[in-house]
Amino acid sequence: MGAGGPGRRRGGVQAAREEAGGGAVSEAAVTVDAVTKKFRVYHERNQTLKAAVMRRRRSVYEDFLALDDVSFDIPQGSTFGLVGDNGSGKSTLLKCLARILYPDAGAVRTRGRVAALLEVGSGFHPELSGRDNVYLNGSILGMNRDEIDRKFDAIVDFSGVEQFIDQPVKNYSSGMYVRLGFAVAIHVDPEILLVDEVLAVGDAAFQEKCTEKFVEFRRDGRTVVVVSHSMPSLRNMCDNVAWLSHGRLVETGEAKPILERYLDSTRTDTTTDQDGAVRWGSGEARIDGVDLLGASGSASSFRTGDEVTVRIRYTAHERIENPVFGLALESHDGVYLWANNTRDLGHRIEAISGTGSVDCTIPRLALQPGSFQVMASIVDQSTTHVYDYLREGARLNVDFGTPVESGGYLALDGRWS
């Protein structure tokens, strides 16, 4: 094997252990050892025989290095985060851990049963009932019928959709759909759970329940590996993180100091999105901007009780049938306060193509004074495939209005008697 091939060394992780002094080291749940993964990006394909002959059967492409010689250990029984900007290689690495993708060089070793929550509910059939989909999705994830029978009540109880379990899932709201999909996957009882941004579409109560489940996993000695763009979530959940940039490992270790250094880098890194915003998605449609509109037009500051219209401007690079537009709101310290989408509100959009906009009007702003972050998304009808998710679409500043209440995030106009 040549000097530049994958066998050029005994492996970054093992070599580091031996250099540190060689003694017995407790087994990690996951070992990522000198992993490299390339993708071929075609600029021009041969669509016809004539094109193949004219180009001597060569298509025009270049190799994109998604992961470049990445090595680290994930400790058993920990919650481990993968962080980095878009295109840093986080999701590619997670798919390598899940055996959906295989490295071109290096190796991934996992110790124990693995379950991957990469697209929750992606195995659901919309015409089947929730009950039937529990069995269908459970079997796809590796459970047999007896195992699903034993866990069925717990799955339904965790999902909170028992009232609708015999209804077709095409009639479920996006939150119900995600909750049921997560409930099935979490009951596979894996030693290692891989999670990719799926909690971004759940409501606050569901996110809290999931966080409690992760704590239970850690208590049972299981391992959770999570990709998320939510820094507050990662701070609260993770013991350790790995920071990736352009396919290379920047550093790995204790979560809080690395997350702070990563956040510092995003504030000054000119390669991030416009205005430092973080986004992800497959890119067939893109959110061009989020505007806040009041009685006198565009604004960034409002008062409690004001009417606010949030406008999402977009460009669809191809025709997309039945898209779903969504909005969410976070407090300055990362508390998930509110979410709303066109599907759940019954506002059907037949298709989008080219540029356009959609509006969501909030008749009375029920927020206490403070600064809030508006997030916007375009997803498919099932809400499991993201075309574009913009975390920092707009900053909503709220000042005193009516009612004036004592504190907290919400202005609920409480009345005493």
SERO-424662 format. One record per residue (C-alpha): x, y, z; residue number from 1; residue in three letters. Coordinates in nm, 4 decimals, m for minus. Example, Ala and Ser with C-alpha at 12.3 -4.5 7.8 and 13.67 -1.06 7.14 Angstrom:
BEGIN
{{1.2300,m0.4500,0.7800},1,"Ala"}
{{1.3670,m0.1060,0.7140},2,"Ser"}
This chain:
BEGIN
{{0.0000,0.0000,0.0000},1,"Met"}
{{0.1391,0.3427,m0.0944},2,"Gly"}
{{0.2617,0.5974,0.1562},3,"Ala"}
{{m0.0426,0.8175,0.1049},4,"Gly"}
{{m0.3034,0.5405,0.1410},5,"Gly"}
{{m0.5286,0.4654,0.4335},6,"Pro"}
{{m0.2781,0.2183,0.5767},7,"Gly"}
{{m0.0033,0.4768,0.6213},8,"Arg"}
{{m0.0389,0.4641,1.0021},9,"Arg"}
{{m0.1950,0.2507,1.2732},10,"Arg"}
{{m0.4731,0.5045,1.3269},11,"Gly"}
{{m0.4803,0.8490,1.4825},12,"Gly"}
{{m0.6718,0.7537,1.7970},13,"Val"}
{{m0.4673,0.4408,1.8748},14,"Gln"}
{{m0.1402,0.6229,1.8047},15,"Ala"}
{{m0.2408,0.9054,2.0388},16,"Ala"}
{{m0.3204,0.6559,2.3154},17,"Arg"}
{{0.0177,0.4835,2.2771},18,"Glu"}
{{0.2039,0.8153,2.2708},19,"Glu"}
{{0.0185,0.9187,2.5901},20,"Ala"}
{{0.1741,0.6247,2.7736},21,"Gly"}
{{0.0233,0.3050,2.6477},22,"Gly"}
{{m0.1636,0.1559,2.9507},23,"Gly"}
{{m0.5117,0.0172,2.9596},24,"Ala"}
{{m0.7764,0.2587,2.8404},25,"Val"}
{{m1.1499,0.2018,2.8907},26,"Ser"}
{{m1.3298,0.1317,2.5668},27,"Glu"}
{{m1.5029,0.4215,2.3990},28,"Ala"}
{{m1.8580,0.3827,2.2693},29,"Ala"}
{{m1.7469,0.5181,1.9300},30,"Val"}
{{m1.4008,0.5500,1.7793},31,"Thr"}
{{m1.3556,0.7740,1.4753},32,"Val"}
{{m1.0130,0.6865,1.3361},33,"Asp"}
{{m0.8584,0.8951,1.0545},34,"Ala"}
{{m1.1900,0.9157,0.8664},35,"Val"}
{{m1.1877,1.0733,0.5200},36,"Thr"}
{{m1.4950,1.1013,0.2959},37,"Lys"}
{{m1.5118,1.2491,m0.0551},38,"Lys"}
{{m1.8093,1.3297,m0.2764},39,"Phe"}
{{m1.7977,1.3746,m0.6518},40,"Arg"}
{{m1.9679,1.7012,m0.7497},41,"Val"}
{{m2.0706,1.7085,m1.1167},42,"Tyr"}
{{m2.0738,2.0421,m1.2971},43,"His"}
{{m2.1858,1.8881,m1.6257},44,"Glu"}
{{m2.3102,1.5356,m1.6926},45,"Arg"}
{{m2.3266,1.3417,m2.0162},46,"Asn"}
{{m2.7003,1.3411,m2.0898},47,"Gln"}
{{m2.6727,1.1932,m2.4396},48,"Thr"}
{{m2.4523,0.9524,m2.6338},49,"Leu"}
{{m2.3359,1.2452,m2.8488},50,"Lys"}
{{m2.2225,1.4373,m2.5387},51,"Ala"}
{{m2.0315,1.1315,m2.4160},52,"Ala"}
{{m1.8543,1.0931,m2.7535},53,"Val"}
{{m1.7720,1.4637,m2.7793},54,"Met"}
{{m1.6254,1.4660,m2.4273},55,"Arg"}
{{m1.4628,1.1252,m2.4740},56,"Arg"}
{{m1.7102,0.9848,m2.2232},57,"Arg"}
{{m1.5888,1.2124,m1.9464},58,"Arg"}
{{m1.8307,1.4128,m1.7308},59,"Ser"}
{{m1.7107,1.7386,m1.5766},60,"Val"}
{{m1.6761,1.7059,m1.1977},61,"Tyr"}
{{m1.4583,1.7801,m0.8995},62,"Glu"}
{{m1.4073,1.5975,m0.5697},63,"Asp"}
{{m1.5407,1.7638,m0.2550},64,"Phe"}
{{m1.3632,1.6615,0.0659},65,"Leu"}
{{m1.6430,1.6449,0.3237},66,"Ala"}
{{m1.4271,1.4851,0.5968},67,"Leu"}
{{m1.0482,1.5067,0.6075},68,"Asp"}
{{m0.8557,1.2731,0.8413},69,"Asp"}
{{m1.0881,1.3125,1.1407},70,"Val"}
{{m1.0036,1.1210,1.4622},71,"Ser"}
{{m1.1540,1.1238,1.8126},72,"Phe"}
{{m1.3217,0.9023,2.0743},73,"Asp"}
{{m1.6769,0.9338,2.2081},74,"Ile"}
{{m1.6836,0.8191,2.5736},75,"Pro"}
{{m1.9332,0.5535,2.6711},76,"Gln"}
{{m2.2355,0.6861,2.8628},77,"Gly"}
{{m2.1856,1.0483,2.7543},78,"Ser"}
{{m2.3897,1.2959,2.5512},79,"Thr"}
{{m2.1594,1.4110,2.2721},80,"Phe"}
{{m2.2228,1.7021,2.0337},81,"Gly"}
{{m2.0969,1.7709,1.6812},82,"Leu"}
{{m2.0758,2.1443,1.6038},83,"Val"}
{{m1.9591,2.3560,1.3137},84,"Gly"}
{{m2.0803,2.5793,1.0335},85,"Asp"}
{{m2.2804,2.4565,0.7361},86,"Asn"}
{{m2.0645,2.2328,0.5187},87,"Gly"}
{{m1.8300,2.1475,0.8064},88,"Ser"}
{{m1.9031,1.7730,0.7780},89,"Gly"}
{{m2.1208,1.7148,1.0867},90,"Lys"}
{{m2.4105,1.5356,0.9155},91,"Ser"}
{{m2.1738,1.3424,0.6880},92,"Thr"}
{{m1.9865,1.2168,0.9935},93,"Leu"}
{{m2.3114,1.1231,1.1680},94,"Leu"}
{{m2.4155,0.9219,0.8593},95,"Lys"}
{{m2.0797,0.7437,0.8701},96,"Cys"}
{{m2.1478,0.6533,1.2344},97,"Leu"}
{{m2.4899,0.5205,1.1304},98,"Ala"}
{{m2.3392,0.3148,0.8426},99,"Arg"}
{{m2.5482,0.5072,0.5888},100,"Ile"}
{{m2.2216,0.6310,0.4364},101,"Leu"}
{{m1.8834,0.4565,0.4441},102,"Tyr"}
{{m1.5469,0.6368,0.4696},103,"Pro"}
{{m1.3084,0.6409,0.1736},104,"Asp"}
{{m1.0253,0.6074,0.4247},105,"Ala"}
{{m1.0037,0.5409,0.7975},106,"Gly"}
{{m1.2581,0.3576,1.0101},107,"Ala"}
{{m1.5530,0.4052,1.2441},108,"Val"}
{{m1.5942,0.1529,1.5260},109,"Arg"}
{{m1.9102,0.1425,1.7385},110,"Thr"}
{{m1.9623,m0.0783,2.0413},111,"Arg"}
{{m2.3297,m0.1656,2.0907},112,"Gly"}
{{m2.6627,m0.1377,1.9150},113,"Arg"}
{{m2.7005,0.1879,1.7185},114,"Val"}
{{m3.0236,0.3764,1.6390},115,"Ala"}
{{m3.0190,0.6843,1.4167},116,"Ala"}
{{m3.2743,0.9665,1.4339},117,"Leu"}
{{m3.1695,1.1412,1.1144},118,"Leu"}
{{m3.5125,1.2014,0.9602},119,"Glu"}
{{m3.7773,1.1170,1.2172},120,"Val"}
{{m4.0833,0.9522,1.0639},121,"Gly"}
{{m3.9201,0.9174,0.7211},122,"Ser"}
{{m4.0426,0.5562,0.7059},123,"Gly"}
{{m4.4063,0.6484,0.7691},124,"Phe"}
{{m4.6746,0.5799,0.5075},125,"His"}
{{m4.9186,0.8748,0.5013},126,"Pro"}
{{m5.2261,0.6620,0.4216},127,"Glu"}
{{m5.1709,0.4212,0.7113},128,"Leu"}
{{m5.2859,0.4860,1.0660},129,"Ser"}
{{m5.0515,0.5812,1.3463},130,"Gly"}
{{m5.0908,0.2273,1.4857},131,"Arg"}
{{m4.9881,0.0647,1.1564},132,"Asp"}
{{m4.6978,0.3047,1.1163},133,"Asn"}
{{m4.5638,0.2172,1.4616},134,"Val"}
{{m4.5304,m0.1441,1.3432},135,"Tyr"}
{{m4.3985,m0.0453,1.0001},136,"Leu"}
{{m4.1394,0.2018,1.1294},137,"Asn"}
{{m4.0441,m0.0216,1.4205},138,"Gly"}
{{m3.9680,m0.3100,1.1839},139,"Ser"}
{{m3.7585,m0.0788,0.9617},140,"Ile"}
{{m3.5573,0.0194,1.2708},141,"Leu"}
{{m3.4900,m0.3458,1.3567},142,"Gly"}
{{m3.7586,m0.4457,1.6084},143,"Met"}
{{m3.9615,m0.7652,1.5625},144,"Asn"}
{{m4.3379,m0.7813,1.6115},145,"Arg"}
{{m4.3221,m0.9275,1.9636},146,"Asp"}
{{m4.0864,m0.6500,2.0713},147,"Glu"}
{{m4.3158,m0.3822,1.9243},148,"Ile"}
{{m4.6186,m0.5473,2.0920},149,"Asp"}
{{m4.4444,m0.5207,2.4304},150,"Arg"}
{{m4.3452,m0.1591,2.3766},151,"Lys"}
{{m4.6535,m0.0343,2.1917},152,"Phe"}
{{m4.8275,0.1274,2.4897},153,"Asp"}
{{m4.5050,0.2988,2.6001},154,"Ala"}
{{m4.4452,0.4292,2.2464},155,"Ile"}
{{m4.7944,0.5753,2.2210},156,"Val"}
{{m4.7778,0.7213,2.5721},157,"Asp"}
{{m4.4432,0.8908,2.4984},158,"Phe"}
{{m4.5741,1.0349,2.1711},159,"Ser"}
{{m4.8885,1.1823,2.3284},160,"Gly"}
{{m5.1014,1.0995,2.0211},161,"Val"}
{{m5.3132,0.8194,2.1720},162,"Glu"}
{{m5.6359,1.0008,2.0806},163,"Gln"}
{{m5.5378,0.9893,1.7119},164,"Phe"}
{{m5.3467,0.6591,1.6961},165,"Ile"}
{{m5.6018,0.4996,1.4607},166,"Asp"}
{{m5.6189,0.8022,1.2263},167,"Gln"}
{{m5.4087,0.8183,0.9048},168,"Pro"}
{{m5.0846,1.0045,0.9768},169,"Val"}
{{m5.1455,1.2307,0.6744},170,"Lys"}
{{m5.3993,1.4052,0.9009},171,"Asn"}
{{m5.1468,1.4572,1.1830},172,"Tyr"}
{{m4.9993,1.7958,1.2596},173,"Ser"}
{{m4.6232,1.8249,1.2058},174,"Ser"}
{{m4.5680,1.8080,1.5825},175,"Gly"}
{{m4.7719,1.4867,1.6182},176,"Met"}
{{m4.5879,1.3309,1.3234},177,"Tyr"}
{{m4.2468,1.4055,1.4719},178,"Val"}
{{m4.3454,1.2958,1.8230},179,"Arg"}
{{m4.4670,0.9565,1.7026},180,"Leu"}
{{m4.1582,0.9024,1.4861},181,"Gly"}
{{m3.9277,0.9919,1.7737},182,"Phe"}
{{m4.1212,0.7713,2.0151},183,"Ala"}
{{m4.0780,0.4685,1.7882},184,"Val"}
{{m3.7058,0.5268,1.7372},185,"Ala"}
{{m3.6297,0.5941,2.1035},186,"Ile"}
{{m3.7854,0.2607,2.2025},187,"His"}
{{m3.5415,0.0628,1.9882},188,"Val"}
{{m3.3373,0.0707,2.3147},189,"Asp"}
{{m2.9987,0.1354,2.1531},190,"Pro"}
{{m2.6662,0.1550,2.3344},191,"Glu"}
{{m2.5779,0.4431,2.1001},192,"Ile"}
{{m2.8347,0.6995,1.9787},193,"Leu"}
{{m2.7519,0.9330,1.6876},194,"Leu"}
{{m2.9648,1.2494,1.6573},195,"Val"}
{{m2.9487,1.5030,1.3717},196,"Asp"}
{{m3.1401,1.8286,1.4325},197,"Glu"}
{{m3.4765,1.6512,1.4592},198,"Val"}
{{m3.5772,1.8333,1.7780},199,"Leu"}
{{m3.5879,2.1671,1.5952},200,"Ala"}
{{m3.9465,2.0998,1.4822},201,"Val"}
{{m4.0940,1.9790,1.8120},202,"Gly"}
{{m4.2796,2.1959,2.0623},203,"Asp"}
{{m4.1265,2.3050,2.3932},204,"Ala"}
{{m4.2972,2.0325,2.6008},205,"Ala"}
{{m4.1803,1.7641,2.3579},206,"Phe"}
{{m3.8233,1.8957,2.3625},207,"Gln"}
{{m3.8260,1.8825,2.7422},208,"Glu"}
{{m3.9490,1.5216,2.7322},209,"Lys"}
{{m3.6727,1.4314,2.4846},210,"Cys"}
{{m3.4112,1.5984,2.7039},211,"Thr"}
{{m3.5338,1.3940,3.0005},212,"Glu"}
{{m3.5018,1.0805,2.7865},213,"Lys"}
{{m3.1424,1.1698,2.7030},214,"Phe"}
{{m3.0699,1.2140,3.0761},215,"Val"}
{{m3.2231,0.8697,3.1366},216,"Glu"}
{{m3.0028,0.7277,2.8587},217,"Phe"}
{{m2.6933,0.8711,3.0234},218,"Arg"}
{{m2.8012,0.7353,3.3639},219,"Arg"}
{{m2.8340,0.3891,3.2060},220,"Asp"}
{{m2.4817,0.4140,3.0644},221,"Gly"}
{{m2.5935,0.4719,2.7048},222,"Arg"}
{{m2.4386,0.7166,2.4617},223,"Thr"}
{{m2.6078,0.9993,2.2692},224,"Val"}
{{m2.4407,1.1726,1.9735},225,"Val"}
{{m2.6237,1.4856,1.8601},226,"Val"}
{{m2.5885,1.7429,1.5813},227,"Val"}
{{m2.7632,2.0715,1.6548},228,"Ser"}
{{m2.7379,2.4402,1.5658},229,"His"}
{{m2.8947,2.5339,1.9016},230,"Ser"}
{{m2.6118,2.6355,2.1328},231,"Met"}
{{m2.8339,2.6488,2.4462},232,"Pro"}
{{m2.9479,2.2896,2.3823},233,"Ser"}
{{m2.5906,2.1703,2.3364},234,"Leu"}
{{m2.4749,2.3543,2.6500},235,"Arg"}
{{m2.7495,2.1909,2.8550},236,"Asn"}
{{m2.7183,1.8404,2.7091},237,"Met"}
{{m2.3562,1.7709,2.6152},238,"Cys"}
{{m2.0612,1.6550,2.8243},239,"Asp"}
{{m1.8190,1.6769,2.5318},240,"Asn"}
{{m1.8215,1.8087,2.1759},241,"Val"}
{{m1.6187,1.7866,1.8555},242,"Ala"}
{{m1.5840,2.1076,1.6535},243,"Trp"}
{{m1.5525,2.0559,1.2772},244,"Leu"}
{{m1.4607,2.3154,1.0150},245,"Ser"}
{{m1.4438,2.2479,0.6396},246,"His"}
{{m1.4217,1.8748,0.7033},247,"Gly"}
{{m1.1366,1.8911,0.9545},248,"Arg"}
{{m1.1415,1.8509,1.3323},249,"Leu"}
{{m1.0641,2.1808,1.5066},250,"Val"}
{{m1.0753,2.0429,1.8607},251,"Glu"}
{{m1.2627,1.8014,2.0835},252,"Thr"}
{{m1.3153,1.7963,2.4585},253,"Gly"}
{{m1.5302,1.9477,2.7335},254,"Glu"}
{{m1.8433,2.1044,2.5855},255,"Ala"}
{{m1.8771,2.4497,2.7423},256,"Lys"}
{{m1.5334,2.6026,2.6668},257,"Pro"}
{{m1.5297,2.4639,2.3106},258,"Ile"}
{{m1.8821,2.5913,2.2416},259,"Leu"}
{{m1.7767,2.9367,2.3609},260,"Glu"}
{{m1.4724,2.9335,2.1328},261,"Arg"}
{{m1.6885,2.8137,1.8428},262,"Tyr"}
{{m1.9404,3.0951,1.9025},263,"Leu"}
{{m1.6549,3.3478,1.9153},264,"Asp"}
{{m1.5342,3.2210,1.5773},265,"Ser"}
{{m1.8781,3.2624,1.4161},266,"Thr"}
{{m1.8956,3.6254,1.5230},267,"Arg"}
{{m1.5866,3.7138,1.3193},268,"Thr"}
{{m1.5694,3.4419,1.0498},269,"Asp"}
{{m1.6487,3.5974,0.7108},270,"Thr"}
{{m1.7227,3.2548,0.5605},271,"Thr"}
{{m2.0482,3.2240,0.7555},272,"Thr"}
{{m2.3813,3.3207,0.6020},273,"Asp"}
{{m2.4849,3.6837,0.5511},274,"Gln"}
{{m2.4975,3.8744,0.8828},275,"Asp"}
{{m2.3539,3.5668,1.0572},276,"Gly"}
{{m2.6792,3.3712,1.0265},277,"Ala"}
{{m2.6799,2.9929,1.0519},278,"Val"}
{{m2.8874,2.7923,0.8053},279,"Arg"}
{{m2.9217,2.4361,0.6830},280,"Trp"}
{{m3.1258,2.2397,0.4311},281,"Gly"}
{{m3.1100,2.0750,0.0885},282,"Ser"}
{{m3.1306,2.4107,m0.0918},283,"Gly"}
{{m3.4012,2.3650,m0.3585},284,"Glu"}
{{m3.5624,2.6715,m0.1999},285,"Ala"}
{{m3.3893,2.9442,m0.0007},286,"Arg"}
{{m3.5148,3.2038,0.2447},287,"Ile"}
{{m3.3931,3.5416,0.1177},288,"Asp"}
{{m3.5000,3.7345,0.4268},289,"Gly"}
{{m3.7487,3.7732,0.7117},290,"Val"}
{{m3.9206,4.1115,0.7511},291,"Asp"}
{{m4.1121,4.2388,1.0538},292,"Leu"}
{{m4.4015,4.4686,0.9599},293,"Leu"}
{{m4.6085,4.6906,1.1872},294,"Gly"}
{{m4.8837,4.9489,1.1346},295,"Ala"}
{{m4.6395,5.1906,0.9672},296,"Ser"}
{{m4.4414,4.9355,0.7655},297,"Gly"}
{{m4.1061,4.7679,0.8276},298,"Ser"}
{{m3.9774,4.7787,1.1867},299,"Ala"}
{{m3.7616,4.5879,1.4334},300,"Ser"}
{{m3.9108,4.7220,1.7587},301,"Ser"}
{{m4.2671,4.6702,1.8793},302,"Phe"}
{{m4.4668,4.7039,2.1984},303,"Arg"}
{{m4.6463,4.4367,2.3963},304,"Thr"}
{{m4.9944,4.4024,2.2473},305,"Gly"}
{{m4.9018,4.5301,1.8976},306,"Asp"}
{{m5.0083,4.3560,1.5778},307,"Glu"}
{{m4.7041,4.2149,1.3967},308,"Val"}
{{m4.6760,4.0624,1.0494},309,"Thr"}
{{m4.3777,3.8387,0.9779},310,"Val"}
{{m4.2965,3.8134,0.6071},311,"Arg"}
{{m4.0776,3.5332,0.4688},312,"Ile"}
{{m3.9173,3.6190,0.1333},313,"Arg"}
{{m3.7947,3.3205,m0.0660},314,"Tyr"}
{{m3.6494,3.1985,m0.3946},315,"Thr"}
{{m3.7417,2.8504,m0.5209},316,"Ala"}
{{m3.4782,2.7304,m0.7670},317,"His"}
{{m3.7182,2.4667,m0.8983},318,"Glu"}
{{m4.0914,2.3999,m0.8712},319,"Arg"}
{{m4.1765,2.2604,m0.5256},320,"Ile"}
{{m4.5175,2.1053,m0.4684},321,"Glu"}
{{m4.7010,2.1565,m0.1367},322,"Asn"}
{{m4.4260,2.3400,0.0547},323,"Pro"}
{{m4.4741,2.4216,0.4218},324,"Val"}
{{m4.3505,2.7550,0.5624},325,"Phe"}
{{m4.2781,2.7811,0.9323},326,"Gly"}
{{m4.1768,3.0321,1.1978},327,"Leu"}
{{m4.0369,2.9889,1.5479},328,"Ala"}
{{m3.9331,3.2208,1.8278},329,"Leu"}
{{m3.6518,3.1915,2.0832},330,"Glu"}
{{m3.5644,3.4138,2.3766},331,"Ser"}
{{m3.2187,3.5729,2.3993},332,"His"}
{{m3.1077,3.2866,2.6272},333,"Asp"}
{{m3.2283,3.0118,2.3933},334,"Gly"}
{{m3.5716,2.9233,2.5374},335,"Val"}
{{m3.7972,2.7888,2.2617},336,"Tyr"}
{{m4.1162,2.9969,2.2958},337,"Leu"}
{{m4.3406,2.9487,1.9932},338,"Trp"}
{{m4.3746,2.7769,1.6552},339,"Ala"}
{{m4.6306,2.7992,1.3747},340,"Asn"}
{{m4.6485,2.6603,1.0203},341,"Asn"}
{{m4.8787,2.6815,0.7182},342,"Thr"}
{{m4.9679,2.3120,0.7220},343,"Arg"}
{{m5.0933,2.3031,1.0813},344,"Asp"}
{{m5.2935,2.6229,1.0313},345,"Leu"}
{{m5.4611,2.4811,0.7178},346,"Gly"}
{{m5.3047,2.7334,0.4788},347,"His"}
{{m5.2259,2.5117,0.1805},348,"Arg"}
{{m4.9702,2.6356,m0.0722},349,"Ile"}
{{m5.0058,2.4394,m0.3970},350,"Glu"}
{{m4.6548,2.5071,m0.5291},351,"Ala"}
{{m4.3751,2.7637,m0.5381},352,"Ile"}
{{m4.1316,2.8538,m0.8154},353,"Ser"}
{{m3.9051,3.1563,m0.8457},354,"Gly"}
{{m3.9286,3.4435,m0.5972},355,"Thr"}
{{m4.2194,3.5256,m0.3667},356,"Gly"}
{{m4.3245,3.5831,m0.0082},357,"Ser"}
{{m4.5672,3.4548,0.2549},358,"Val"}
{{m4.7014,3.6468,0.5564},359,"Asp"}
{{m4.7943,3.5355,0.9067},360,"Cys"}
{{m4.9866,3.7951,1.1115},361,"Thr"}
{{m4.9838,3.7892,1.4916},362,"Ile"}
{{m5.2886,3.9942,1.5996},363,"Pro"}
{{m5.1607,4.0740,1.9485},364,"Arg"}
{{m4.7975,4.0329,2.0530},365,"Leu"}
{{m4.8084,3.8469,2.3848},366,"Ala"}
{{m4.4442,3.9042,2.4787},367,"Leu"}
{{m4.2879,4.0905,2.7685},368,"Gln"}
{{m4.0146,4.3473,2.6907},369,"Pro"}
{{m3.6972,4.1839,2.5644},370,"Gly"}
{{m3.5089,4.0701,2.2557},371,"Ser"}
{{m3.6208,3.7623,2.0653},372,"Phe"}
{{m3.4865,3.5652,1.7688},373,"Gln"}
{{m3.7180,3.4778,1.4774},374,"Val"}
{{m3.6392,3.1546,1.2897},375,"Met"}
{{m3.7935,3.0625,0.9545},376,"Ala"}
{{m3.8118,2.7420,0.7527},377,"Ser"}
{{m3.9314,2.5853,0.4282},378,"Ile"}
{{m3.9959,2.2108,0.4519},379,"Val"}
{{m4.1877,1.9460,0.2602},380,"Asp"}
{{m4.5467,1.8418,0.3331},381,"Gln"}
{{m4.4349,1.5731,0.5797},382,"Ser"}
{{m4.2193,1.8386,0.7577},383,"Thr"}
{{m3.9310,1.5869,0.7794},384,"Thr"}
{{m3.7310,1.7173,0.4809},385,"His"}
{{m3.5847,2.0670,0.5176},386,"Val"}
{{m3.5320,2.2790,0.2074},387,"Tyr"}
{{m3.4031,2.5716,0.4139},388,"Asp"}
{{m3.3967,2.6574,0.7850},389,"Tyr"}
{{m3.2732,3.0038,0.8808},390,"Leu"}
{{m3.1945,3.0349,1.2514},391,"Arg"}
{{m3.1381,3.4080,1.2702},392,"Glu"}
{{m3.3989,3.5402,1.0300},393,"Gly"}
{{m3.4812,3.8546,1.2271},394,"Ala"}
{{m3.4397,4.0121,1.5698},395,"Arg"}
{{m3.7667,4.1130,1.7373},396,"Leu"}
{{m3.7269,4.3797,2.0054},397,"Asn"}
{{m4.0231,4.4338,2.2386},398,"Val"}
{{m4.0823,4.7358,2.4634},399,"Asp"}
{{m4.3487,4.8055,2.7272},400,"Phe"}
{{m4.7034,4.8218,2.5933},401,"Gly"}
{{m5.0352,4.6809,2.7085},402,"Thr"}
{{m5.0625,4.4912,2.9361},403,"Pro"}
{{m4.7720,4.5727,3.1691},404,"Val"}
{{m4.7004,4.2670,3.3833},405,"Glu"}
{{m4.4396,4.1748,3.6410},406,"Ser"}
{{m4.1915,3.9582,3.4487},407,"Gly"}
{{m4.1155,3.6464,3.2479},408,"Gly"}
{{m4.1341,3.6031,2.8718},409,"Tyr"}
{{m4.5103,3.6128,2.8148},410,"Leu"}
{{m4.7727,3.8863,2.8564},411,"Ala"}
{{m5.0908,3.6842,2.9215},412,"Leu"}
{{m5.3038,3.9781,3.0419},413,"Asp"}
{{m5.3887,3.8168,3.3745},414,"Gly"}
{{m5.6873,3.9626,3.5616},415,"Arg"}
{{m5.7414,3.9580,3.9418},416,"Trp"}
{{m6.0789,3.9415,4.1125},417,"Ser"}
